[in-house]
Amino acid sequence: MQTKPATGGRQEPVEHVDSDTRARTAPLPSPRGAFVFNAADEERRRGVRRMKTTATGLLVLVALVYVLAKYAQHAWGAGGWAGYVAAAAEAGMVGALADWFAVTALFRRPLGLPIPHTAIIPTKKDQLGVSLGEFVGENFLSSDVVRARLGALGIGGRLGAWLAEPEHADRVTAELATALRGALTVLRDSDVQAVVGEAITRRAEHAEIAPGLGKTLEKVVADGGHRRAVDLVCTKAHDWLVTHGDSVMDAVQGGAPGWTPRFVDRKIGDRVYKELLRFVTEMRDMPEHPARGAVDRFLTDFAADLQSDTQTRARVERLKSDILARGEVQDVIASAWTAIRSMILSAAEDEQSELRLRVRASLISLGARLATDGRLQAKVEGWIEGAVVYVVTTYRTEITSLITDTVASWDAEHTSRKIEAHIGRDLQFIRINGTVVGALAGLLIYTVSRAFGA
């Protein structure tokens, strides 16, 4: 078990965990902005304390050397060497104390005294956050820096080479399928059906269909495509007449006047039925039958009316509106989404579906082309650079405010302790170096002074 200082100064137990566990369970900052010290932070703080002890021990050592040198100089009448040692030790103490003050002033007030420009990190935390945000915004989020960095990466060629690998294309295809399934799962069918139905209905209402139908019909007639439909109608009409001859004759007899003899009605009905059957048979078997020509002329005239006749076009539009207003049609339009959704989901889940195979092949083809086509690479990189620069320049303030707001939310005392745990060990070397450099400087000054007889 280890201990860590709590906010009130008392020691709390900290369970020792290995590095892997620490990496997985490292706590995040608390909601109020105060850092939580984990096992790794405690290890760093122990290292800082060891270095503080070393630096302080060196200060005590030079102080003891100074006292002994002075004592030897005055009590024992030691020679000139004592003066050199005392001067070096004295300067070493000054350097150690000065650097101790400088290092301590970063995190707290030395000896608790309200000395100006001390406890810099706790008192200037928010200003440091603002300065850091401005520094990042000016030096990392400028359009020139972003373009230069992205241009040096060669994203187009790298992306192409990566996509050209079949396993990478498979991975991208699978991820796209997962994203598509997720999006379709999130969407509510009723909402999508309403949107699709409204969109189709609105578009159909605002689009005049008569001219388009007229052009299509005109082309069909010119190409003779309607003849198969005429053949089918004639064939079906002939078969129906053969099967329902009695019904035709009964209908003719039923429409005869009541004063005519019944045998006359039968004769007339039989004659009408035979003529009708002959007419339909000839029309079925004779491609050049006059009735077929009449149908061709009717369709040609109707196609022209659909394109140019105002009354015909108005009637078609009214018919269209009546059809769209019917509940059955609206149900068909709304149900189209269900069929499309089911089809897409099925294709996305099946690795061998035509959709996924086509997407995979397209990705590999795109990757191969992107890896070798310099113009395409430049175009893709231009798109990426433009998008990133737009985001950076448009939302630079929001991005840098993430830094400033986060720093501002931190607790000053905990922030100071956290930073000290990370860099305090290196800062203690400043104290040690100050002691050593101060001693050497003092020795040099004393030596020069003695040399010139001071």
C-alpha positions in Angstrom: 0.0 0.0 0.0 1.1 3.6 -0.7 -0.3 6.9 0.6 -1.3 10.0 -1.1 -2.2 13.4 0.3 -5.8 14.3 0.4 -7.1 17.8 -0.1 -7.2 18.3 3.7 -3.6 17.3 4.2 -4.1 13.9 5.7 -2.7 10.7 4.2 -5.0 8.3 2.4 -4.0 4.8 1.4 -3.5 4.1 -2.3 -3.5 0.5 -3.6 -0.5 -0.4 -5.6 -1.3 -1.5 -9.2 0.8 -2.5 -12.1 1.4 -0.3 -15.1 -1.1 -2.0 -17.4 -3.9 -1.6 -14.8 -3.0 2.0 -14.3 -3.2 2.6 -18.0 -6.7 1.1 -18.1 -8.1 2.6 -14.9 -6.4 6.0 -14.9 -9.1 8.4 -13.6 -10.2 11.5 -15.4 -10.5 15.0 -13.9 -13.4 15.5 -11.5 -16.4 17.4 -12.6 -15.3 20.5 -10.7 -11.9 20.6 -12.4 -9.8 19.2 -9.6 -7.3 16.5 -10.8 -7.3 13.1 -9.3 -3.9 11.7 -8.5 -3.3 8.2 -9.7 -0.6 5.7 -9.0 1.7 7.1 -11.7 1.4 10.6 -10.3 2.3 9.3 -6.8 5.4 7.7 -8.3 6.4 11.0 -9.9 5.8 12.9 -6.6 8.1 10.4 -4.8 10.7 11.1 -7.4 10.3 14.9 -6.8 10.6 14.4 -3.1 13.8 12.5 -3.5 15.3 15.2 -5.7 14.2 17.9 -3.3 16.0 16.0 -0.5 19.1 15.7 -2.7 19.1 19.5 -3.5 18.4 20.5 0.1 21.1 18.1 1.3 23.6 19.7 -1.1 22.6 23.2 0.4 23.2 21.9 3.9 26.5 20.4 2.8 27.9 23.7 1.4 26.6 25.5 4.5 28.4 23.1 6.7 31.6 23.4 4.6 31.3 27.2 4.9 30.9 27.0 8.7 33.9 24.6 9.0 36.1 26.7 6.7 35.4 29.9 8.6 36.0 28.1 11.9 39.2 26.7 10.6 40.3 30.1 9.4 39.6 31.9 12.7 40.0 29.3 15.3 42.9 27.2 13.9 44.6 29.9 11.9 44.3 27.9 8.8 46.1 29.1 5.7 44.8 30.7 2.6 43.1 27.6 1.4 40.3 28.1 4.0 39.4 31.4 2.4 39.0 29.8 -1.0 36.8 27.1 0.4 34.7 29.5 2.4 34.2 31.8 -0.7 33.1 28.8 -2.8 30.8 27.5 -0.2 29.3 31.0 0.5 28.5 31.5 -3.2 27.2 28.0 -3.4 24.7 28.8 -0.6 23.6 31.9 -2.4 23.1 30.1 -5.7 21.2 27.3 -4.0 18.9 29.7 -2.1 18.2 31.8 -5.1 17.3 28.8 -7.3 15.3 27.4 -4.4 13.3 30.6 -4.3 12.8 30.6 -8.1 11.6 27.0 -8.3 9.4 27.3 -5.3 7.9 30.6 -6.5 6.5 28.7 -9.6 4.1 26.6 -7.4 3.7 28.4 -4.1 4.7 31.3 -2.0 8.1 30.7 -0.4 7.8 30.3 3.3 4.2 31.4 3.0 5.2 35.0 2.6 3.0 37.2 0.3 6.0 38.1 -2.0 4.9 39.7 -5.3 5.2 37.5 -8.4 5.3 34.2 -6.6 2.9 31.2 -6.7 2.9 31.9 -10.5 1.0 28.8 -11.6 -1.9 28.9 -9.1 -2.4 32.7 -9.5 -1.7 33.0 -13.2 -3.4 29.7 -14.2 -6.2 31.3 -16.3 -3.8 33.8 -18.0 -1.5 30.9 -18.9 -4.4 29.0 -20.4 -5.4 32.0 -22.5 -1.8 32.5 -23.6 -1.5 28.8 -24.5 -4.7 28.9 -26.5 -3.5 32.0 -28.4 -0.1 30.3 -29.0 -1.8 27.2 -30.4 -4.2 29.3 -32.5 -1.5 31.4 -34.1 1.2 28.8 -34.6 -0.8 25.5 -35.2 -4.2 26.6 -36.5 -3.3 29.0 -39.2 -4.2 28.2 -42.8 -0.6 28.4 -44.0 0.6 26.0 -41.4 -2.2 23.5 -42.1 -1.7 23.7 -45.9 2.0 23.2 -45.6 1.7 20.3 -43.2 -1.0 18.5 -45.2 0.9 19.2 -48.5 4.0 17.5 -47.0 2.0 14.4 -46.0 1.0 13.4 -49.6 -2.4 12.2 -48.4 -3.7 11.4 -51.9 -1.0 8.9 -52.8 -1.0 7.3 -49.3 -4.7 7.0 -49.3 -4.7 5.5 -52.8 -2.0 3.0 -52.0 -3.9 2.0 -48.8 -7.3 1.6 -50.5 -5.7 -0.4 -53.4 -5.0 -3.3 -51.0 -8.0 -5.7 -51.0 -8.0 -6.3 -47.3 -8.2 -2.5 -46.7 -11.0 -2.2 -49.2 -12.8 -5.0 -47.4 -12.4 -3.2 -44.1 -13.7 0.1 -45.4 -16.6 -1.7 -47.1 -17.5 -3.5 -43.8 -17.3 -0.2 -41.9 -19.5 1.5 -44.4 -22.0 -1.3 -44.2 -22.0 -1.1 -40.4 -22.5 2.7 -40.5 -25.4 2.2 -43.1 -27.1 -0.4 -40.9 -26.7 1.9 -37.9 -28.2 4.8 -39.7 -31.1 2.8 -41.0 -31.7 1.4 -37.5 -31.8 4.8 -35.9 -34.2 6.2 -38.4 -37.9 5.7 -37.6 -39.9 4.2 -40.4 -42.9 6.4 -39.8 -40.8 9.6 -40.0 -39.0 8.5 -43.2 -42.2 7.3 -44.8 -43.8 10.7 -44.1 -40.9 12.5 -45.6 -40.6 10.3 -48.7 -44.4 10.4 -49.3 -44.5 14.2 -49.0 -41.4 14.7 -51.2 -42.7 12.4 -53.9 -46.2 13.9 -53.8 -44.9 17.5 -53.8 -42.5 16.9 -56.6 -45.3 15.1 -58.7 -47.7 17.9 -58.0 -45.3 20.6 -59.2 -44.0 18.7 -62.2 -46.3 18.7 -65.3 -46.3 15.2 -66.7 -48.4 15.7 -69.9 -45.5 16.9 -72.2 -43.2 14.2 -71.0 -45.9 11.6 -71.5 -46.5 13.0 -75.0 -42.9 12.9 -76.0 -42.6 9.3 -74.7 -45.7 8.2 -76.5 -44.6 9.9 -79.7 -41.3 8.0 -79.6 -43.0 4.7 -78.8 -45.4 5.1 -81.8 -42.6 6.2 -84.1 -40.5 3.1 -83.2 -43.6 0.8 -83.4 -43.3 -0.2 -79.8 -47.0 0.1 -79.3 -47.8 -2.7 -81.8 -47.0 -5.4 -79.3 -49.6 -3.9 -77.0 -52.1 -3.8 -79.9 -51.3 -7.4 -80.7 -51.9 -8.4 -77.1 -55.2 -6.6 -76.9 -56.4 -8.2 -80.2 -55.3 -11.7 -79.1 -57.0 -11.3 -75.7 -60.2 -9.9 -77.3 -60.4 -12.8 -79.8 -59.9 -15.4 -77.0 -62.6 -13.7 -74.9 -65.1 -13.6 -77.8 -64.5 -17.2 -78.5 -65.1 -18.2 -74.9 -68.0 -15.8 -74.2 -69.9 -15.9 -77.5 -73.2 -16.6 -75.7 -72.8 -13.6 -73.5 -72.3 -11.3 -76.5 -75.4 -12.7 -78.3 -77.4 -12.3 -75.1 -76.3 -8.7 -74.8 -77.4 -8.0 -78.4 -80.7 -9.7 -77.9 -81.3 -7.9 -74.6 -81.0 -4.6 -76.3 -83.5 -5.4 -79.1 -86.9 -3.7 -79.1 -89.7 -5.7 -77.4 -91.9 -5.8 -80.5 -89.4 -7.8 -82.7 -89.7 -11.6 -82.9 -87.3 -13.5 -80.8 -85.9 -15.6 -83.7 -85.1 -12.3 -85.4 -83.2 -11.1 -82.3 -81.3 -14.4 -82.3 -80.4 -14.0 -86.0 -79.2 -10.4 -85.4 -77.2 -11.4 -82.3 -75.6 -14.3 -84.1 -74.7 -12.0 -87.1 -73.3 -9.3 -84.8 -71.2 -11.8 -82.9 -69.8 -13.4 -86.1 -68.9 -10.0 -87.6 -67.3 -8.8 -84.4 -65.3 -12.1 -84.2 -64.3 -11.7 -87.8 -63.2 -8.1 -87.3 -61.1 -8.9 -84.3 -59.6 -11.9 -86.0 -58.6 -9.9 -89.1 -57.2 -7.2 -86.9 -55.1 -9.7 -85.0 -53.8 -11.5 -88.1 -53.3 -8.5 -90.5 -50.5 -6.1 -89.4 -51.8 -3.6 -92.1 -55.4 -3.7 -91.1 -57.1 -0.3 -91.4 -58.2 -0.4 -87.7 -54.5 -0.7 -86.7 -53.7 2.3 -88.8 -56.6 4.1 -87.1 -55.0 3.2 -83.7 -51.6 4.5 -84.9 -53.2 7.8 -86.0 -55.1 8.1 -82.7 -52.0 7.6 -80.7 -50.0 10.0 -82.8 -52.6 12.7 -82.4 -52.9 12.0 -78.7 -49.2 12.4 -78.3 -49.3 15.7 -80.0 -52.2 16.9 -77.9 -50.4 15.9 -74.7 -47.5 18.2 -75.8 -49.4 21.2 -77.3 -53.1 21.1 -76.5 -54.0 23.1 -73.4 -57.2 21.4 -72.6 -55.7 17.9 -72.9 -52.8 18.8 -70.7 -55.1 20.3 -68.1 -57.2 17.1 -68.1 -54.1 15.0 -67.6 -53.0 17.2 -64.6 -56.4 16.9 -63.0 -56.3 13.1 -63.4 -52.8 13.1 -61.9 -54.0 15.1 -58.9 -57.0 12.8 -58.4 -54.8 9.7 -58.5 -52.2 11.2 -56.1 -55.0 12.1 -53.6 -56.2 8.6 -53.4 -55.3 6.8 -50.1 -54.2 3.7 -51.9 -51.6 5.6 -53.9 -50.3 7.3 -50.8 -50.0 4.0 -49.0 -48.0 2.6 -52.0 -45.7 5.6 -51.9 -45.2 5.4 -48.1 -44.6 1.6 -48.3 -41.8 2.1 -50.8 -39.5 3.1 -48.0 -40.1 -0.2 -46.2 -39.2 -2.2 -49.3 -36.1 0.0 -50.0 -34.9 -0.2 -46.3 -35.3 -4.0 -46.3 -33.4 -4.3 -49.5 -30.6 -2.1 -48.3 -30.2 -3.9 -45.0 -30.2 -7.3 -46.6 -27.5 -6.1 -49.1 -25.4 -4.5 -46.3 -25.4 -7.6 -44.1 -24.5 -10.0 -47.0 -20.8 -9.9 -47.7 -21.4 -11.4 -51.1 -24.3 -9.1 -52.1 -24.0 -7.1 -55.3 -24.0 -3.8 -53.4 -21.0 -4.7 -51.2 -19.1 -6.4 -54.1 -19.6 -3.3 -56.2 -18.5 -0.9 -53.4 -15.4 -3.0 -52.7 -14.5 -3.1 -56.4 -15.0 0.6 -56.7 -12.8 1.3 -53.7 -10.0 -0.8 -55.1 -10.3 0.8 -58.5 -10.3 4.3 -56.9 -7.3 3.4 -54.8 -5.3 2.1 -57.7 -6.1 5.2 -59.8 -5.4 7.6 -56.8 -2.1 5.9 -56.2 -0.8 6.6 -59.8 -2.8 9.6 -61.1 -1.1 12.8 -60.0 -4.0 15.0 -61.1 -6.5 13.0 -59.1 -4.1 13.1 -56.1 -3.8 16.9 -56.4 -7.6 17.2 -56.6 -8.3 15.0 -53.6 -5.6 16.8 -51.6 -7.0 20.1 -52.6 -10.5 19.0 -51.3 -9.0 17.8 -48.0 -6.9 20.9 -47.5 -9.9 23.1 -48.3 -12.1 21.3 -45.8 -9.5 21.3 -43.0 -8.6 24.9 -43.6 -12.3 25.9 -43.5 -12.8 24.1 -40.2 -9.7 25.5 -38.7 -10.2 29.1 -39.7 -13.9 29.1 -39.1 -13.8 27.3 -35.7 -10.4 28.4 -34.5 -11.9 30.3 -31.5 -14.0 27.3 -30.5 -11.0 25.0 -30.8 -8.7 27.3 -28.7 -11.5 27.9 -26.2 -11.3 24.2 -25.4 -7.8 24.8 -24.0 -8.7 28.1 -22.2 -12.0 26.8 -20.8 -10.4 23.5 -19.7 -7.5 25.3 -17.9 -9.9 27.8 -16.3 -12.0 24.9 -14.9 -9.0 23.4 -13.2 -8.6 23.9 -9.4 -5.5 26.1 -8.9 -4.0 24.1 -6.1 -4.5 20.8 -7.7 -3.2 22.1 -11.0 0.0 23.3 -9.3 0.5 19.9 -7.7 -0.2 18.0 -10.9 2.3 20.1 -12.9 4.9 19.9 -10.1 4.6 16.1 -10.1 5.4 16.0 -13.8 8.2 18.6 -14.0 9.3 19.1 -10.4 12.1 16.5 -10.6 13.8 18.3 -13.4 13.4 21.6 -11.7 15.3 20.3 -8.7 18.3 19.9 -10.9 18.2 23.7 -11.3 18.8 24.0 -7.6 21.6 21.5 -7.7 23.2 23.2 -10.7 22.7 26.6 -9.0 24.6 25.3 -6.0 27.5 24.0 -8.1 27.6 26.9 -10.5 27.4 29.4 -7.6 30.3 27.7 -5.8 32.5 27.8 -8.9 31.6 31.4 -9.6 32.3 32.4 -6.0 35.7 30.5 -6.2 36.5 32.3 -9.4 35.6 35.7 -8.1 37.6 35.2 -4.9 40.6 33.9 -6.9 40.6 36.9 -9.2 40.2 39.2 -6.2 43.1 37.7 -4.5 45.2 37.8 -7.6 44.7 41.5 -7.9 45.4 42.0 -4.3 41.9 42.8 -3.1 
